[in-house]
Amino acid sequence: MDITLIWYLVPAIVMFCCGVYGFLTRRNMIAMLISLELMLNAVDINFVVFNRYLFPSSMEGWMFTLFGIAIAAAETALAIAIIINLFRVSKNIDVRDATKMKN
């Protein structure tokens, strides 16, 4: 049995939709960061899948995915550092409380 493109795209779409829902409905910064990472992983899956089916002999999709993972790791480290500093100041990581700190 040959695995078609849809068997890879449906889980990626579900992951992306769960990430969007989590990002829009959560107020906790850690939960929002996890949702953002879920969306980025869904995009990485799509890079690899479309590369495999459109250009099976090339490696561009794999390279984009590796760069995407590296950027996601750097973004996560920076975001966690910011969240830790916000928690030290306000003892809370709610997004609404972080916007109050601007004033």
Beta strands, then each sheet from edge to edge (+ up, - down):
end
